[in-house]
Amino acid sequence: MPTIQSVKLRQVNLPPKVVRTDAIQSFVTQETILLTVRCSDGVEATGYAYTIGTGGSSIMALLYDHLVPRLIGRNPLHIEAIWKDLFYATHATAVGAITSLALACIDTALWDWRARSQGLPLWQLLGGAQSRLPVYTTEGGWLHLSPQELVDQTLAAKAQGFKGAKIKIGRPHVSEDVARLSAVRDAVGAGFDIMTDANQGFNRPEVVRRAHAFDGLDLAWLEEPLPAEDVSGHRQLREHTTIPLAVGESMYHLSQFREYLETGACSIVQPDVARIGGITPWIKTAHLAEGFDVPVCPHFLMELHVSLCAAVPNAAWVEYIPQLDDITTSRIRVEDGYAYPPDTPGLGIEWDWSRIKQRQIAELHSA
């Protein structure tokens, strides 16, 4: 029986590749938390999670002080039992972002171990439903950019083979958003998808106004138009617009997705594998959405989500937004507008440990 013998924690802060602004915040830095388990079979495996600027040290402390000690001696095959035990051990702080991100570090490491120990790529281990996924880019489209800059970026993305691009919305007046989106639509034509993201920046009356103003632009979706906790507001909005509503990056448990799906408050779910607590709940969410005939288009973390999307039949898009290039030697394969899952065992992410050592700001060990 294999057992978990030791755990190492690292924090590496990564600056964004471009200036990133949206309706409510700026992406300051990616605090990347890496958790490596070493098991009695000699296999080492690494999982990770992230923040966009705050909370990294809190995740490290929660892991080191409360969760990692409960891992030592456990059988890494018992992923479901471990996730549930750790969730209930932190019940006083769940459901919430810090706890879910900490759980994700552990859960993704355990799935990496299982796939490595069986010599399988993660996407095949989890189901192998698709061999490629269309990919859209979020490397441009930020809220501070001018209409001409948006046009130039989106045309460049189209020329590179991307099948869609995300444009941030939430400028002070609706006319500004309409002008920005109209300029992009006129430039790229009808065969290119435009995804919009409000980052929870609107209230109920304003989002209805904006949704009506966007009629005729053939938008792929309207993402996070309202605060994530406003389930009934999203359900009401669906009655006022034909634009598909996408939610999920700011949700931290399967039950939150269930409420949206049961009440018909969304058209697309966007679970973030780090924010929902790892691969175990991500897969459950994807299959739950499949039961409602709702597609999955996950948020961020393309290096891991490409494998999860390939594992399930209802994944529709992978979001291209690279952030691990500075600390990995592997790269996501994108050809002719499609992302392909890696064929190497495990998560398919090859960490550059020498560069991580140079850039890490914290390291903790437990055995």
N, C-alpha and C positions, 0 to 999 in steps of 0.2 A: 504494500500500500504506500503510495507516495505521500510525502508530507511537506508542508511549507517550512523551510528551515530558517530563512532570513529574509529581511525586507530592507531595501534601501530607498530613501526618498531624496529627491533633488528638486530644486526650483530654479528655472531658467527664465529670465525675462526677455521677450522678443519684441522689438519695435515693429510696428506695422510697415508694410512695404510702401504704402502711400498714405496721405492724409485721409482719415476716415471720419466723416461727420454725418449725423442723421438728425432726426427731428428732436431728439431729447438728449443726445450725448455725443462725445467724441471717443474713439477707440484709442486709448493712450498707449497701452502696452499689453502684450499677451503674457500674463504670468502663467507659465507652463509648469505644471506639477507632474513629475515623472516618478512612478513607483515600480521598482523592480523586485520581483520575488525570485528566490532561488529555492528549488525543491530538491528533495532527497534523490531524485533520479538524475540530478546534475543539470537539469534544464533551467535556464534563466529566462524570464519573460517580463516584459515591460508594458505597463498601461499608463494612461495620462489623462489629464483634464486641464482646464484653462480658465482664466478670468480675462476681462478686458481692461484691467487696471487696478482693481482693488480686491482684497480678500485672499490673495495667494498664501500669505503667512498663516491665515486662519485655517485654511485647508490643511497646510502642513501640520499645524498643531493638533487639529482634530484627528488626523491620521496617526500621528506619532503617539499622542497621549491616550487615545481611546480605541481606535480601530485596529491598527497594526498589531498591538499585543494580543488581540483576539484571533489573529491569523496564524500565529506561530503554532506549529503542530497539527494544523488542520489539513485534511485531504483536499488538494486542489481540484479534484474531480467533482467535489460537492459544491459547484458554483451556485446553484439555486439556494441551497441551504445556507451557505455563507452569506449571500446577499440578504436573505431574509433575516438571519440572526443579527447582522450588522445594522440593518434598518431598524429593527426593534431595539437594539442596544442604544441607538441614537434617537429614540422616538420623541424625546423632548425637543429635539431640534429639527425634526422632519414634519411636514414636507418643506424643504427650503433649499436655496441654491448651494450654500456652503456644504451641507450634508450630502446632497446629491452629487456634487462635484467630487467630494472625498470618496464616496461609494464608487463612482465611475473609475477613479484611479485603480482601485482594487479589482473591480469587475473586469475591466478591459485587460488588466495584467493576467487574470486567471484564464480568460478566453484566449489570450496570446499563448499562454502555457499549454492549454489543451490542444490548440491547433498545431503548435510546434511539436508537442509530444507525439501527435498522430501523423505528423508530416503532411498536413493539409493546409491549403490556404483557408483563411477564415470564412470566406464567402461560400466555399464548397462545403465546409463543415456545417454551416448553418442552413444549407438548403440548395445553394447553387441554382437559383431560379433564372438569372439573366447573365449573359456573358458581356454585356456592355450597356451603358446608360447615356442618354443625351446629357450634355453639360452646358450650363449657362455660367456667365461670369459675373462676379460682384467685385472685381478689381477696380472698376470705375463706377460712375453713377452716383457719387456722393453729393450730399445736399448743398455743399458750398460751391459746386461747379456751375459754370455758366451754361446756358443752352448750347452754345457752340462747342464748348469743351465736351459736353455730353454727346453731342453728335459725332465729334471727332473720335472719341473713345469707343463709341458703340459701332461706328463704321469699321474701326480697326479690329474690334472683336469679331465682327461678322467676317471680315477678310481673313482672320485667323482660323475660321471654321466653327466658332461658337454658334450654337443654335438659338441663343437668347442672352439677354443681359438684364441686370436689375438696376432700376433707377429709384433713388430715394425721393420720397415726397414729404411734404410738410412745410413748404415755404409759407411765409406769413399770409399771403393771399392766394385764393384758389386759382386766380388767373395765372400766377407764376408757375404753379404746378402744371396747369394745362399747357402753357407755352413750352415748358421744358419737354413734356411728354409728346406734344404734337410735333416739335422739331425733330425728335428722335424717330418718331413713327414715319414722318415724311421722308427722312433720310434713309431708313433701312428697308422700307417697303413692307408689304403685307406678310411675307413669308418668314419673318424673324420675330421671335417672341420677346415681349417686354414685360418683365415682372416689376411690380412696384412695391415699395416697403415704406410704411408710415411709422414703424417703430413705436407703436402705441401712442402716437402724438395727437390724436384727435379726440374730441368728445362726440356724443351721439348725433346732435344736429349737424355739426360741421362735417362729419364723415359721410352723412347722407348727401349733403350738398356737393361734396367733392366727388363722390361716386357718380352722381348724375352728370357732373361736369366732364367726367372721363368717358362717358358714353361715346361710342364710335371710334375709340382708339384701339380696340381689340386687345385689351390687356390680358396677359396670362393669369395674373392674380393680383389681389390687393392684400398685402401681408401686414399683419398686426395693426389693423386700422384703429383699434381701441385697446385700452388696457386689457391685459391677458385675463384678468379675473372677471371681466364683464362678459360672462357667457351669454346672458339674455340680450345684451346690446348687439353682439355679433349675430345672434339669431334674428333679431329684428332687422338688422342691416341686410341680411340675405333676402328679406322680403322687398327691399327697395332697390336692389341692383342685380344685374346678371353677371357682374364680374365675380369670378370665384374668390372666396375668402380663404386665406392661408393663415394658420396659427400654429404655435408650438414651441418656438425657441425659448419662450419665457415660461414654460411649464415644466414641472419637476417630478411628476408622478403619473403613472398609468391612469389613475382615477380621474385626473384632470382632462386627459384626452377622451376618456369614456363619457364624461359629462358633455363635452362639445359634440361628440358623435351622436349620442343618444338624443340630444335636443335639436340636431340638425343645424348647429351654429357655425359650421365650417364646411368648406369644400375640399380643402387640402390640409394634411397634417405635416408639420415640420419638426419632428422630434430631434433634439440635439443630444447625441449619445453621451456627452459629458454632463449636460444639465439635467438629464432625466435619470442619471444614476448608473449608466453603463449599458453594455450590450444586452444584458439579461432583460431589463425593462424596455429597451429600444425594440427588440424583436417582438415582444408581446404587444407593444403599441402598433407596430406595423401590421401584425396579423389582426389585431382588433380593427384597425382601419380597413383592412381587406374585407372583413365581414360586413362593413357598411358601404363597400364599393367606393372607397375614398383613397386617392393616391397619396403616397408618401414622397415628400421632397425635403429632405433633411437640411438643417441649418449648419453651415460652417463645417470644419473638420473634414475636408474632402478626402484626406489621406486615409481616414478610417471609414467614412461614410460610403466611399465607393464600394467597399467590400460588403457593407451591410445592405446597401441598395441592391447589389447583385444577388444577395441571398434571398430576397423576397420578391414575389411577383408583381406587387402593386407600387413599387418605387418608380417614379416617373422622371426625376431629374437628379443630377449631382451638381452642387454649387461649387464653382471654381473660385477659390480664394486662398492662395497658398500662404502658409504661415510657418511651416516647419522646415523650409529649405535650408536655413542657416544651421540646423542641428541634425540633419539627416543626409544620408547618401542616396536614398531612394527617391524617385520622383513618380508622381501619378502619370500614367500613360493616357494621353489624349490624342486621338486621331480622327480627323474629319468630323469633329463635333461630338465625338463619343468618348467617354471615359471607360477604361477597361480595368477590372479588378486585378490585383497582382497575383502571380502564380506561385510565389514563395510561401513557405509554411508560416503560420502565425498571422499577425495583423497585416503583414506586408510592408511594415515600416522599418527601415534599417537606420538605426540611430548612429550618429557620429559622436561616439563617446569622448573622443579627444576634444572636440569643439564644445561639447556639453560641459566638460570639466573646466574649460577655459572661461565659460560664460555663466556657470551656475553661481547663484548667490547664497545658496543654502544646501547642505547635505546632512542627512540624518540616517543612522543605522539602527536596526533592531534585530535581535536574534534570540 
